[in-house]
Amino acid sequence: MNSEKQLFTVSIYTENSVGLLNRISAIFQRRHINIESINTSASEIEGVSRWTIVVEVTEDQIQKIIGQIEKQIDVIRAYYHTDEETIYQESCLFKIKSDLFFEDLNIQKIIKENNVHIVTVDREFFVLEKSGRRSEIETLHQQLKPFGIMQFVRSARIAVTRDPLNITPILKTFQAIS
C-alpha cells in the first residue's frame, strides 16, 4: 500500500438528492482533508449525477473514503483514479483591461502561444478562456499577471477514465428500477 500523498480523482454516481453535498463533504471534513476541486454534472444516464472530486491523500485514505461514500443511501457507485488513469481538463476565464489588448503585442503573443480563446472584447475589458491542465492554466496566469488581471476564475476538474469504468450496466439497472 502506498503511504505517500498524491492527487486522486474521485468519480461518484448518485441520485439527485438534497443534502448529499453536505454528507459527502462531511466525510472529507471529519478526516481533515481539503477538497481541491469539486464538480457535479449530469452523467451518461438520465437522472443520475456524476461528481468529480479531487483530493490529495494516501491510497489507504482514499480507499477508506470511497467506502464511506458508498455507504451513503443516494450513492450508486464511487471510484478513485490517479492522474495517469484519467483524461482531465479545467477551464478558466481572465478579464483584462481592453486598452492592453490593442496596445500591447505581448498579450497577443501570449494568447497565440497558449491557444487561448477570446470570449469577448468590450470597450472596457476583454475576456480570455483557456481549457487544459491546471499547470497550463497556472502558467498562463503567471504570464498575464503583470498586465493586471481584473478578474480570474477557474473551474473544477472534469475527467473521464482511460479504461472502461463498467458503470453503464449498473446505471442502466438503476434506471430500470427507478
DOSETI-542397 format. One record per atom (N, C-alpha, C, O): residue number from 0; atom name; x, y, z. Coordinates in steps of 0.2 Angstrom, whole numbers. Example, Ala and Ser with C-alpha at 12.3 -4.5 7.8 and 13.67 -1.06 7.14 Angstrom:
<node 0,"N",<66,-28,39>>
<node 0,"CA",<62,-22,39>>
<node 0,"C",<66,-16,39>>
<node 0,"O",<71,-17,42>>
<node 1,"N",<64,-11,35>>
<node 1,"CA",<68,-5,36>>
<node 1,"C",<64,0,39>>
<node 1,"O",<67,6,40>>
END
This chain:
<node 0,"N",<4,-6,0>>
<node 0,"CA",<0,0,0>>
<node 0,"C",<4,6,0>>
<node 0,"O",<9,7,4>>
<node 1,"N",<3,11,-4>>
<node 1,"CA",<7,17,-5>>
<node 1,"C",<5,22,1>>
<node 1,"O",<-1,24,1>>
<node 2,"N",<9,24,5>>
<node 2,"CA",<8,29,10>>
<node 2,"C",<10,36,9>>
<node 2,"O",<10,40,13>>
<node 3,"N",<11,37,2>>
<node 3,"CA",<13,44,0>>
<node 3,"C",<7,47,-3>>
<node 3,"O",<3,44,-6>>
<node 4,"N",<7,54,-1>>
<node 4,"CA",<1,58,-3>>
<node 4,"C",<2,59,-11>>
<node 4,"O",<7,60,-13>>
<node 5,"N",<-4,59,-14>>
<node 5,"CA",<-4,60,-21>>
<node 5,"C",<-11,63,-23>>
<node 5,"O",<-16,62,-19>>
<node 6,"N",<-12,66,-29>>
<node 6,"CA",<-19,68,-31>>
<node 6,"C",<-23,62,-33>>
<node 6,"O",<-20,58,-37>>
<node 7,"N",<-29,62,-31>>
<node 7,"CA",<-34,57,-34>>
<node 7,"C",<-40,60,-36>>
<node 7,"O",<-42,65,-33>>
<node 8,"N",<-43,58,-42>>
<node 8,"CA",<-49,60,-44>>
<node 8,"C",<-54,55,-42>>
<node 8,"O",<-54,49,-44>>
<node 9,"N",<-59,57,-39>>
<node 9,"CA",<-65,53,-36>>
<node 9,"C",<-71,54,-41>>
<node 9,"O",<-73,60,-42>>
<node 10,"N",<-73,49,-43>>
<node 10,"CA",<-80,49,-48>>
<node 10,"C",<-85,46,-44>>
<node 10,"O",<-84,40,-41>>
<node 11,"N",<-91,49,-43>>
<node 11,"CA",<-96,47,-39>>
<node 11,"C",<-102,47,-43>>
<node 11,"O",<-104,53,-45>>
<node 12,"N",<-106,42,-44>>
<node 12,"CA",<-113,42,-47>>
<node 12,"C",<-118,42,-42>>
<node 12,"O",<-118,37,-37>>
<node 13,"N",<-123,47,-42>>
<node 13,"CA",<-128,47,-37>>
<node 13,"C",<-135,49,-40>>
<node 13,"O",<-135,51,-46>>
<node 14,"N",<-140,47,-36>>
<node 14,"CA",<-146,50,-37>>
<node 14,"C",<-146,57,-36>>
<node 14,"O",<-142,60,-32>>
<node 15,"N",<-150,61,-39>>
<node 15,"CA",<-151,68,-37>>
<node 15,"C",<-154,69,-30>>
<node 15,"O",<-160,67,-30>>
<node 16,"N",<-151,71,-25>>
<node 16,"CA",<-154,71,-18>>
<node 16,"C",<-152,78,-15>>
<node 16,"O",<-146,80,-15>>
<node 17,"N",<-156,81,-11>>
<node 17,"CA",<-155,87,-7>>
<node 17,"C",<-151,84,-1>>
<node 17,"O",<-153,79,2>>
<node 18,"N",<-146,88,1>>
<node 18,"CA",<-142,87,7>>
<node 18,"C",<-136,82,5>>
<node 18,"O",<-132,81,10>>
<node 19,"N",<-135,79,0>>
<node 19,"CA",<-130,74,-2>>
<node 19,"C",<-123,78,-2>>
<node 19,"O",<-118,75,1>>
<node 20,"N",<-123,84,-4>>
<node 20,"CA",<-116,88,-4>>
<node 20,"C",<-114,88,3>>
<node 20,"O",<-108,87,4>>
<node 21,"N",<-118,90,8>>
<node 21,"CA",<-116,91,15>>
<node 21,"C",<-114,84,17>>
<node 21,"O",<-109,84,21>>
<node 22,"N",<-117,79,16>>
<node 22,"CA",<-115,72,19>>
<node 22,"C",<-108,70,16>>
<node 22,"O",<-104,67,19>>
<node 23,"N",<-107,71,9>>
<node 23,"CA",<-101,69,6>>
<node 23,"C",<-95,73,8>>
<node 23,"O",<-90,71,10>>
<node 24,"N",<-96,80,9>>
<node 24,"CA",<-91,84,11>>
<node 24,"C",<-89,83,18>>
<node 24,"O",<-83,84,20>>
<node 25,"N",<-94,81,22>>
<node 25,"CA",<-93,79,29>>
<node 25,"C",<-88,73,30>>
<node 25,"O",<-84,73,35>>
<node 26,"N",<-88,69,25>>
<node 26,"CA",<-84,63,25>>
<node 26,"C",<-76,65,25>>
<node 26,"O",<-72,63,28>>
<node 27,"N",<-75,70,20>>
<node 27,"CA",<-68,73,20>>
<node 27,"C",<-67,78,26>>
<node 27,"O",<-61,77,28>>
<node 28,"N",<-72,81,28>>
<node 28,"CA",<-71,86,34>>
<node 28,"C",<-69,82,40>>
<node 28,"O",<-64,84,44>>
<node 29,"N",<-72,77,42>>
<node 29,"CA",<-70,73,48>>
<node 29,"C",<-63,70,48>>
<node 29,"O",<-60,69,53>>
<node 30,"N",<-60,69,42>>
<node 30,"CA",<-53,67,41>>
<node 30,"C",<-48,73,40>>
<node 30,"O",<-42,72,39>>
<node 31,"N",<-51,79,40>>
<node 31,"CA",<-47,85,39>>
<node 31,"C",<-43,85,32>>
<node 31,"O",<-37,86,32>>
<node 32,"N",<-47,83,27>>
<node 32,"CA",<-45,83,21>>
<node 32,"C",<-48,88,16>>
<node 32,"O",<-54,89,16>>
<node 33,"N",<-44,92,13>>
<node 33,"CA",<-46,98,9>>
<node 33,"C",<-48,95,2>>
<node 33,"O",<-44,91,-1>>
<node 34,"N",<-54,97,0>>
<node 34,"CA",<-56,96,-7>>
<node 34,"C",<-53,101,-11>>
<node 34,"O",<-54,107,-11>>
<node 35,"N",<-48,99,-16>>
<node 35,"CA",<-45,103,-21>>
<node 35,"C",<-50,106,-26>>
<node 35,"O",<-49,111,-28>>
<node 36,"N",<-55,102,-28>>
<node 36,"CA",<-59,103,-33>>
<node 36,"C",<-65,99,-33>>
<node 36,"O",<-65,93,-31>>
<node 37,"N",<-71,102,-34>>
<node 37,"CA",<-77,98,-34>>
<node 37,"C",<-82,100,-40>>
<node 37,"O",<-83,106,-41>>
<node 38,"N",<-85,95,-44>>
<node 38,"CA",<-89,97,-49>>
<node 38,"C",<-95,92,-49>>
<node 38,"O",<-94,86,-48>>
<node 39,"N",<-101,94,-51>>
<node 39,"CA",<-107,90,-51>>
<node 39,"C",<-110,91,-58>>
<node 39,"O",<-111,97,-60>>
<node 40,"N",<-112,86,-62>>
<node 40,"CA",<-115,87,-68>>
<node 40,"C",<-119,81,-70>>
<node 40,"O",<-120,76,-66>>
<node 41,"N",<-123,81,-75>>
<node 41,"CA",<-127,75,-77>>
<node 41,"C",<-122,70,-79>>
<node 41,"O",<-116,71,-81>>
<node 42,"N",<-124,64,-79>>
<node 42,"CA",<-120,58,-81>>
<node 42,"C",<-122,56,-88>>
<node 42,"O",<-127,59,-91>>
<node 43,"N",<-120,50,-90>>
<node 43,"CA",<-122,47,-96>>
<node 43,"C",<-129,44,-96>>
<node 43,"O",<-132,42,-101>>
<node 44,"N",<-132,43,-90>>
<node 44,"CA",<-138,40,-89>>
<node 44,"C",<-143,46,-86>>
<node 44,"O",<-141,49,-81>>
<node 45,"N",<-149,47,-89>>
<node 45,"CA",<-153,52,-86>>
<node 45,"C",<-155,51,-79>>
<node 45,"O",<-157,45,-77>>
<node 46,"N",<-156,56,-75>>
<node 46,"CA",<-157,55,-68>>
<node 46,"C",<-152,53,-64>>
<node 46,"O",<-153,53,-57>>
<node 47,"N",<-146,52,-66>>
<node 47,"CA",<-140,51,-62>>
<node 47,"C",<-135,56,-63>>
<node 47,"O",<-133,58,-68>>
<node 48,"N",<-133,59,-57>>
<node 48,"CA",<-127,64,-57>>
<node 48,"C",<-120,61,-56>>
<node 48,"O",<-120,55,-53>>
<node 49,"N",<-116,64,-59>>
<node 49,"CA",<-109,62,-58>>
<node 49,"C",<-105,68,-55>>
<node 49,"O",<-105,73,-57>>
<node 50,"N",<-102,66,-49>>
<node 50,"CA",<-97,70,-46>>
<node 50,"C",<-90,69,-47>>
<node 50,"O",<-88,63,-48>>
<node 51,"N",<-86,74,-48>>
<node 51,"CA",<-79,73,-49>>
<node 51,"C",<-76,77,-43>>
<node 51,"O",<-76,83,-43>>
<node 52,"N",<-72,74,-39>>
<node 52,"CA",<-69,77,-33>>
<node 52,"C",<-61,76,-33>>
<node 52,"O",<-59,70,-35>>
<node 53,"N",<-57,81,-32>>
<node 53,"CA",<-50,80,-32>>
<node 53,"C",<-47,81,-25>>
<node 53,"O",<-49,86,-22>>
<node 54,"N",<-44,76,-23>>
<node 54,"CA",<-41,77,-16>>
<node 54,"C",<-34,74,-16>>
<node 54,"O",<-32,70,-20>>
<node 55,"N",<-30,77,-12>>
<node 55,"CA",<-23,74,-11>>
<node 55,"C",<-22,71,-4>>
<node 55,"O",<-22,73,1>>
<node 56,"N",<-22,64,-5>>
<node 56,"CA",<-22,59,1>>
<node 56,"C",<-17,53,-1>>
<node 56,"O",<-15,53,-6>>
<node 57,"N",<-17,49,4>>
<node 57,"CA",<-13,42,3>>
<node 57,"C",<-18,38,0>>
<node 57,"O",<-25,39,0>>
<node 58,"N",<-16,32,-3>>
<node 58,"CA",<-21,27,-6>>
<node 58,"C",<-25,24,-1>>
<node 58,"O",<-31,22,-2>>
<node 59,"N",<-22,23,5>>
<node 59,"CA",<-26,20,11>>
<node 59,"C",<-31,24,13>>
<node 59,"O",<-37,22,14>>
<node 60,"N",<-30,31,13>>
<node 60,"CA",<-35,36,15>>
<node 60,"C",<-41,36,9>>
<node 60,"O",<-47,36,11>>
<node 61,"N",<-39,36,3>>
<node 61,"CA",<-44,36,-2>>
<node 61,"C",<-48,30,-2>>
<node 61,"O",<-54,30,-4>>
<node 62,"N",<-46,24,-1>>
<node 62,"CA",<-50,18,-1>>
<node 62,"C",<-55,18,5>>
<node 62,"O",<-60,16,4>>
<node 63,"N",<-53,21,11>>
<node 63,"CA",<-57,22,16>>
<node 63,"C",<-63,27,15>>
<node 63,"O",<-69,26,16>>
<node 64,"N",<-61,32,11>>
<node 64,"CA",<-66,37,9>>
<node 64,"C",<-71,35,5>>
<node 64,"O",<-77,36,5>>
<node 65,"N",<-69,31,0>>
<node 65,"CA",<-73,28,-5>>
<node 65,"C",<-78,23,-2>>
<node 65,"O",<-84,23,-3>>
<node 66,"N",<-76,19,3>>
<node 66,"CA",<-80,15,7>>
<node 66,"C",<-85,19,11>>
<node 66,"O",<-91,17,11>>
<node 67,"N",<-84,25,14>>
<node 67,"CA",<-88,29,17>>
<node 67,"C",<-93,32,12>>
<node 67,"O",<-99,33,14>>
<node 68,"N",<-91,34,7>>
<node 68,"CA",<-95,37,2>>
<node 68,"C",<-100,32,-1>>
<node 68,"O",<-106,34,-2>>
<node 69,"N",<-98,26,-2>>
<node 69,"CA",<-103,21,-5>>
<node 69,"C",<-108,19,0>>
<node 69,"O",<-113,16,-2>>
<node 70,"N",<-107,21,7>>
<node 70,"CA",<-112,19,12>>
<node 70,"C",<-118,24,12>>
<node 70,"O",<-123,23,15>>
<node 71,"N",<-117,30,8>>
<node 71,"CA",<-122,35,8>>
<node 71,"C",<-128,32,4>>
<node 71,"O",<-127,29,-2>>
<node 72,"N",<-134,33,6>>
<node 72,"CA",<-140,30,3>>
<node 72,"C",<-141,32,-4>>
<node 72,"O",<-143,28,-8>>
<node 73,"N",<-140,38,-6>>
<node 73,"CA",<-141,40,-13>>
<node 73,"C",<-135,39,-18>>
<node 73,"O",<-135,41,-24>>
<node 74,"N",<-130,36,-15>>
<node 74,"CA",<-124,35,-19>>
<node 74,"C",<-125,28,-23>>
<node 74,"O",<-126,23,-20>>
<node 75,"N",<-124,28,-29>>
<node 75,"CA",<-124,22,-33>>
<node 75,"C",<-118,18,-33>>
<node 75,"O",<-117,12,-32>>
<node 76,"N",<-112,22,-35>>
<node 76,"CA",<-106,19,-35>>
<node 76,"C",<-101,25,-35>>
<node 76,"O",<-102,30,-37>>
<node 77,"N",<-95,23,-32>>
<node 77,"CA",<-89,28,-32>>
<node 77,"C",<-83,25,-34>>
<node 77,"O",<-82,19,-32>>
<node 78,"N",<-78,28,-37>>
<node 78,"CA",<-72,26,-39>>
<node 78,"C",<-67,31,-38>>
<node 78,"O",<-68,37,-36>>
<node 79,"N",<-60,29,-38>>
<node 79,"CA",<-55,34,-37>>
<node 79,"C",<-49,32,-42>>
<node 79,"O",<-49,26,-44>>
<node 80,"N",<-46,37,-45>>
<node 80,"CA",<-41,36,-50>>
<node 80,"C",<-35,41,-49>>
<node 80,"O",<-36,46,-46>>
<node 81,"N",<-29,39,-51>>
<node 81,"CA",<-24,43,-52>>
<node 81,"C",<-24,47,-58>>
<node 81,"O",<-28,46,-62>>
<node 82,"N",<-20,53,-58>>
<node 82,"CA",<-20,57,-64>>
<node 82,"C",<-18,53,-70>>
<node 82,"O",<-20,54,-76>>
<node 83,"N",<-14,48,-70>>
<node 83,"CA",<-12,44,-75>>
<node 83,"C",<-17,40,-78>>
<node 83,"O",<-17,38,-84>>
<node 84,"N",<-22,38,-74>>
<node 84,"CA",<-28,34,-76>>
<node 84,"C",<-34,38,-79>>
<node 84,"O",<-39,35,-81>>
<node 85,"N",<-33,45,-79>>
<node 85,"CA",<-38,49,-81>>
<node 85,"C",<-36,54,-87>>
<node 85,"O",<-30,55,-88>>
<node 86,"N",<-41,56,-90>>
<node 86,"CA",<-40,62,-95>>
<node 86,"C",<-44,67,-92>>
<node 86,"O",<-50,67,-91>>
<node 87,"N",<-41,73,-90>>
<node 87,"CA",<-45,78,-87>>
<node 87,"C",<-43,85,-90>>
<node 87,"O",<-38,86,-93>>
<node 88,"N",<-47,90,-88>>
<node 88,"CA",<-47,97,-90>>
<node 88,"C",<-50,101,-85>>
<node 88,"O",<-54,99,-81>>
<node 89,"N",<-47,107,-85>>
<node 89,"CA",<-50,113,-81>>
<node 89,"C",<-51,118,-86>>
<node 89,"O",<-48,118,-91>>
<node 90,"N",<-55,123,-84>>
<node 90,"CA",<-56,129,-89>>
<node 90,"C",<-56,135,-84>>
<node 90,"O",<-57,135,-78>>
<node 91,"N",<-54,141,-87>>
<node 91,"CA",<-53,147,-84>>
<node 91,"C",<-55,153,-88>>
<node 91,"O",<-55,152,-94>>
<node 92,"N",<-57,158,-85>>
<node 92,"CA",<-58,165,-88>>
<node 92,"C",<-54,170,-85>>
<node 92,"O",<-53,170,-79>>
<node 93,"N",<-51,174,-89>>
<node 93,"CA",<-47,180,-87>>
<node 93,"C",<-50,186,-90>>
<node 93,"O",<-52,187,-96>>
<node 94,"N",<-51,191,-85>>
<node 94,"CA",<-54,198,-88>>
<node 94,"C",<-48,203,-87>>
<node 94,"O",<-46,204,-82>>
<node 95,"N",<-47,206,-93>>
<node 95,"CA",<-41,211,-93>>
<node 95,"C",<-43,217,-96>>
<node 95,"O",<-48,217,-100>>
<node 96,"N",<-40,223,-94>>
<node 96,"CA",<-42,230,-97>>
<node 96,"C",<-41,230,-105>>
<node 96,"O",<-36,227,-107>>
<node 97,"N",<-46,232,-108>>
<node 97,"CA",<-46,232,-116>>
<node 97,"C",<-40,236,-119>>
<node 97,"O",<-38,233,-124>>
<node 98,"N",<-38,241,-116>>
<node 98,"CA",<-33,245,-120>>
<node 98,"C",<-26,241,-121>>
<node 98,"O",<-23,242,-125>>
<node 99,"N",<-25,236,-116>>
<node 99,"CA",<-19,232,-117>>
<node 99,"C",<-20,227,-123>>
<node 99,"O",<-15,226,-126>>
<node 100,"N",<-26,225,-124>>
<node 100,"CA",<-27,221,-130>>
<node 100,"C",<-25,224,-136>>
<node 100,"O",<-22,220,-141>>
<node 101,"N",<-26,230,-137>>
<node 101,"CA",<-25,233,-143>>
<node 101,"C",<-18,236,-143>>
<node 101,"O",<-15,237,-149>>
<node 102,"N",<-15,238,-138>>
<node 102,"CA",<-9,242,-137>>
<node 102,"C",<-2,237,-136>>
<node 102,"O",<3,239,-137>>
<node 103,"N",<-3,232,-133>>
<node 103,"CA",<2,228,-131>>
<node 103,"C",<3,221,-135>>
<node 103,"O",<-1,217,-134>>
<node 104,"N",<8,221,-139>>
<node 104,"CA",<9,215,-143>>
<node 104,"C",<10,209,-139>>
<node 104,"O",<9,203,-141>>
<node 105,"N",<13,209,-133>>
<node 105,"CA",<15,204,-129>>
<node 105,"C",<9,200,-127>>
<node 105,"O",<9,194,-127>>
<node 106,"N",<3,203,-126>>
<node 106,"CA",<-3,200,-124>>
<node 106,"C",<-6,195,-130>>
<node 106,"O",<-8,190,-129>>
<node 107,"N",<-5,198,-136>>
<node 107,"CA",<-7,195,-142>>
<node 107,"C",<-3,189,-143>>
<node 107,"O",<-5,183,-145>>
<node 108,"N",<4,189,-141>>
<node 108,"CA",<8,184,-142>>
<node 108,"C",<7,178,-137>>
<node 108,"O",<7,172,-138>>
<node 109,"N",<5,180,-131>>
<node 109,"CA",<3,175,-125>>
<node 109,"C",<-3,172,-127>>
<node 109,"O",<-4,166,-127>>
<node 110,"N",<-8,175,-130>>
<node 110,"CA",<-14,172,-132>>
<node 110,"C",<-13,167,-138>>
<node 110,"O",<-16,161,-137>>
<node 111,"N",<-9,169,-142>>
<node 111,"CA",<-7,164,-148>>
<node 111,"C",<-3,158,-145>>
<node 111,"O",<-5,152,-147>>
<node 112,"N",<2,159,-141>>
<node 112,"CA",<6,154,-139>>
<node 112,"C",<3,149,-134>>
<node 112,"O",<5,143,-134>>
<node 113,"N",<-2,151,-131>>
<node 113,"CA",<-6,147,-126>>
<node 113,"C",<-12,144,-128>>
<node 113,"O",<-16,141,-124>>
<node 114,"N",<-14,145,-135>>
<node 114,"CA",<-20,143,-138>>
<node 114,"C",<-26,145,-133>>
<node 114,"O",<-31,141,-132>>
<node 115,"N",<-26,152,-132>>
<node 115,"CA",<-31,155,-128>>
<node 115,"C",<-37,157,-133>>
<node 115,"O",<-36,160,-138>>
<node 116,"N",<-43,156,-131>>
<node 116,"CA",<-49,159,-134>>
<node 116,"C",<-51,166,-132>>
<node 116,"O",<-51,167,-126>>
<node 117,"N",<-53,170,-136>>
<node 117,"CA",<-55,177,-135>>
<node 117,"C",<-63,176,-134>>
<node 117,"O",<-66,175,-139>>
<node 118,"N",<-66,177,-128>>
<node 118,"CA",<-73,176,-127>>
<node 118,"C",<-76,182,-129>>
<node 118,"O",<-81,182,-133>>
<node 119,"N",<-74,188,-127>>
<node 119,"CA",<-77,194,-129>>
<node 119,"C",<-72,200,-128>>
<node 119,"O",<-67,200,-124>>
<node 120,"N",<-73,205,-133>>
<node 120,"CA",<-69,211,-132>>
<node 120,"C",<-74,217,-131>>
<node 120,"O",<-79,218,-136>>
<node 121,"N",<-73,221,-126>>
<node 121,"CA",<-78,226,-125>>
<node 121,"C",<-74,233,-124>>
<node 121,"O",<-67,232,-125>>
<node 122,"N",<-77,238,-124>>
<node 122,"CA",<-73,245,-123>>
<node 122,"C",<-69,245,-117>>
<node 122,"O",<-63,248,-117>>
<node 123,"N",<-71,242,-112>>
<node 123,"CA",<-68,242,-105>>
<node 123,"C",<-63,236,-104>>
<node 123,"O",<-58,237,-100>>
<node 124,"N",<-65,231,-106>>
<node 124,"CA",<-61,225,-105>>
<node 124,"C",<-62,219,-110>>
<node 124,"O",<-66,220,-115>>
<node 125,"N",<-57,214,-110>>
<node 125,"CA",<-58,208,-114>>
<node 125,"C",<-58,202,-110>>
<node 125,"O",<-55,203,-104>>
<node 126,"N",<-61,197,-112>>
<node 126,"CA",<-61,191,-108>>
<node 126,"C",<-58,185,-112>>
<node 126,"O",<-59,184,-118>>
<node 127,"N",<-53,181,-109>>
<node 127,"CA",<-50,176,-112>>
<node 127,"C",<-52,169,-108>>
<node 127,"O",<-53,169,-102>>
<node 128,"N",<-52,164,-112>>
<node 128,"CA",<-54,157,-110>>
<node 128,"C",<-49,152,-111>>
<node 128,"O",<-46,152,-117>>
<node 129,"N",<-47,148,-107>>
<node 129,"CA",<-42,143,-108>>
<node 129,"C",<-44,137,-105>>
<node 129,"O",<-46,137,-99>>
<node 130,"N",<-44,131,-108>>
<node 130,"CA",<-45,125,-106>>
<node 130,"C",<-39,121,-106>>
<node 130,"O",<-35,121,-111>>
<node 131,"N",<-37,117,-101>>
<node 131,"CA",<-31,112,-101>>
<node 131,"C",<-30,110,-94>>
<node 131,"O",<-34,110,-90>>
<node 132,"N",<-24,108,-93>>
<node 132,"CA",<-22,105,-86>>
<node 132,"C",<-21,111,-82>>
<node 132,"O",<-20,117,-84>>
<node 133,"N",<-21,110,-75>>
<node 133,"CA",<-20,115,-70>>
<node 133,"C",<-13,119,-71>>
<node 133,"O",<-13,125,-71>>
<node 134,"N",<-8,115,-73>>
<node 134,"CA",<-2,118,-74>>
<node 134,"C",<-1,123,-80>>
<node 134,"O",<2,128,-79>>
<node 135,"N",<-5,121,-85>>
<node 135,"CA",<-6,126,-91>>
<node 135,"C",<-9,132,-89>>
<node 135,"O",<-7,138,-91>>
<node 136,"N",<-14,132,-85>>
<node 136,"CA",<-18,137,-83>>
<node 136,"C",<-14,142,-78>>
<node 136,"O",<-14,148,-78>>
<node 137,"N",<-10,138,-73>>
<node 137,"CA",<-6,142,-69>>
<node 137,"C",<-1,146,-72>>
<node 137,"O",<1,152,-70>>
<node 138,"N",<2,143,-78>>
<node 138,"CA",<7,146,-82>>
<node 138,"C",<5,152,-85>>
<node 138,"O",<8,158,-85>>
<node 139,"N",<-1,152,-88>>
<node 139,"CA",<-5,157,-91>>
<node 139,"C",<-6,163,-86>>
<node 139,"O",<-5,169,-88>>
<node 140,"N",<-8,161,-80>>
<node 140,"CA",<-10,166,-75>>
<node 140,"C",<-4,170,-74>>
<node 140,"O",<-4,176,-73>>
<node 141,"N",<2,166,-73>>
<node 141,"CA",<8,170,-71>>
<node 141,"C",<10,175,-77>>
<node 141,"O",<13,180,-76>>
<node 142,"N",<9,172,-83>>
<node 142,"CA",<11,177,-89>>
<node 142,"C",<7,183,-90>>
<node 142,"O",<9,188,-92>>
<node 143,"N",<0,182,-88>>
<node 143,"CA",<-5,188,-88>>
<node 143,"C",<-4,192,-82>>
<node 143,"O",<-7,198,-82>>
<node 144,"N",<-2,190,-77>>
<node 144,"CA",<-2,194,-70>>
<node 144,"C",<1,201,-71>>
<node 144,"O",<-2,206,-68>>
<node 145,"N",<7,202,-74>>
<node 145,"CA",<10,208,-75>>
<node 145,"C",<5,213,-79>>
<node 145,"O",<7,219,-78>>
<node 146,"N",<0,211,-82>>
<node 146,"CA",<-4,215,-86>>
<node 146,"C",<-10,218,-82>>
<node 146,"O",<-14,222,-84>>
<node 147,"N",<-11,215,-76>>
<node 147,"CA",<-16,217,-72>>
<node 147,"C",<-23,213,-73>>
<node 147,"O",<-27,216,-77>>
<node 148,"N",<-23,208,-70>>
<node 148,"CA",<-29,204,-71>>
<node 148,"C",<-35,207,-67>>
<node 148,"O",<-34,207,-61>>
<node 149,"N",<-40,209,-70>>
<node 149,"CA",<-46,212,-67>>
<node 149,"C",<-50,207,-63>>
<node 149,"O",<-52,208,-57>>
<node 150,"N",<-51,201,-66>>
<node 150,"CA",<-55,195,-63>>
<node 150,"C",<-52,189,-66>>
<node 150,"O",<-49,189,-71>>
<node 151,"N",<-52,184,-62>>
<node 151,"CA",<-50,177,-64>>
<node 151,"C",<-54,172,-60>>
<node 151,"O",<-56,173,-54>>
<node 152,"N",<-56,167,-64>>
<node 152,"CA",<-60,161,-61>>
<node 152,"C",<-58,155,-65>>
<node 152,"O",<-57,155,-71>>
<node 153,"N",<-57,149,-61>>
<node 153,"CA",<-55,143,-64>>
<node 153,"C",<-61,138,-61>>
<node 153,"O",<-63,138,-56>>
<node 154,"N",<-62,133,-66>>
<node 154,"CA",<-67,128,-65>>
<node 154,"C",<-64,123,-61>>
<node 154,"O",<-58,122,-60>>
<node 155,"N",<-69,118,-59>>
<node 155,"CA",<-67,112,-56>>
<node 155,"C",<-64,107,-61>>
<node 155,"O",<-66,108,-67>>
<node 156,"N",<-61,102,-59>>
<node 156,"CA",<-58,97,-64>>
<node 156,"C",<-64,93,-67>>
<node 156,"O",<-69,91,-63>>
<node 157,"N",<-64,92,-73>>
<node 157,"CA",<-69,87,-76>>
<node 157,"C",<-64,81,-79>>
<node 157,"O",<-59,83,-81>>
<node 158,"N",<-67,75,-78>>
<node 158,"CA",<-62,69,-80>>
<node 158,"C",<-66,63,-82>>
<node 158,"O",<-72,62,-80>>
<node 159,"N",<-63,60,-87>>
<node 159,"CA",<-65,53,-89>>
<node 159,"C",<-59,48,-88>>
<node 159,"O",<-54,50,-88>>
<node 160,"N",<-61,42,-87>>
<node 160,"CA",<-56,37,-86>>
<node 160,"C",<-53,35,-93>>
<node 160,"O",<-57,34,-98>>
<node 161,"N",<-47,33,-93>>
<node 161,"CA",<-44,30,-99>>
<node 161,"C",<-47,23,-100>>
<node 161,"O",<-48,21,-106>>
<node 162,"N",<-47,19,-95>>
<node 162,"CA",<-50,12,-95>>
<node 162,"C",<-58,12,-94>>
<node 162,"O",<-60,17,-91>>
<node 163,"N",<-61,7,-97>>
<node 163,"CA",<-69,7,-95>>
<node 163,"C",<-70,7,-88>>
<node 163,"O",<-67,3,-84>>
<node 164,"N",<-75,10,-86>>
<node 164,"CA",<-77,10,-79>>
<node 164,"C",<-82,4,-78>>
<node 164,"O",<-83,2,-72>>
<node 165,"N",<-85,2,-83>>
<node 165,"CA",<-91,-3,-82>>
<node 165,"C",<-96,-1,-78>>
<node 165,"O",<-99,-5,-74>>
<node 166,"N",<-98,6,-78>>
<node 166,"CA",<-103,8,-74>>
<node 166,"C",<-110,8,-78>>
<node 166,"O",<-115,8,-75>>
<node 167,"N",<-109,9,-84>>
<node 167,"CA",<-115,9,-88>>
<node 167,"C",<-120,4,-87>>
<node 167,"O",<-126,5,-86>>
<node 168,"N",<-118,-3,-86>>
<node 168,"CA",<-123,-8,-85>>
<node 168,"C",<-127,-7,-78>>
<node 168,"O",<-133,-8,-77>>
<node 169,"N",<-123,-5,-73>>
<node 169,"CA",<-125,-3,-66>>
<node 169,"C",<-130,2,-67>>
<node 169,"O",<-136,2,-63>>
<node 170,"N",<-128,8,-70>>
<node 170,"CA",<-133,13,-71>>
<node 170,"C",<-139,12,-75>>
<node 170,"O",<-145,14,-73>>
<node 171,"N",<-139,7,-80>>
<node 171,"CA",<-145,5,-83>>
<node 171,"C",<-149,1,-79>>
<node 171,"O",<-156,2,-79>>
<node 172,"N",<-147,-3,-75>>
<node 172,"CA",<-150,-7,-70>>
<node 172,"C",<-154,-2,-65>>
<node 172,"O",<-160,-3,-63>>
<node 173,"N",<-150,3,-63>>
<node 173,"CA",<-153,8,-58>>
<node 173,"C",<-159,12,-61>>
<node 173,"O",<-164,13,-58>>
<node 174,"N",<-158,14,-68>>
<node 174,"CA",<-163,17,-71>>
<node 174,"C",<-169,13,-72>>
<node 174,"O",<-175,16,-72>>
<node 175,"N",<-168,7,-74>>
<node 175,"CA",<-174,2,-75>>
<node 175,"C",<-178,1,-68>>
<node 175,"O",<-184,1,-69>>
<node 176,"N",<-175,2,-62>>
<node 176,"CA",<-179,1,-56>>
<node 176,"C",<-181,7,-53>>
<node 176,"O",<-185,7,-49>>
<node 177,"N",<-179,13,-56>>
<node 177,"CA",<-181,19,-53>>
<node 177,"C",<-188,21,-56>>
<node 177,"O",<-191,27,-54>>
END
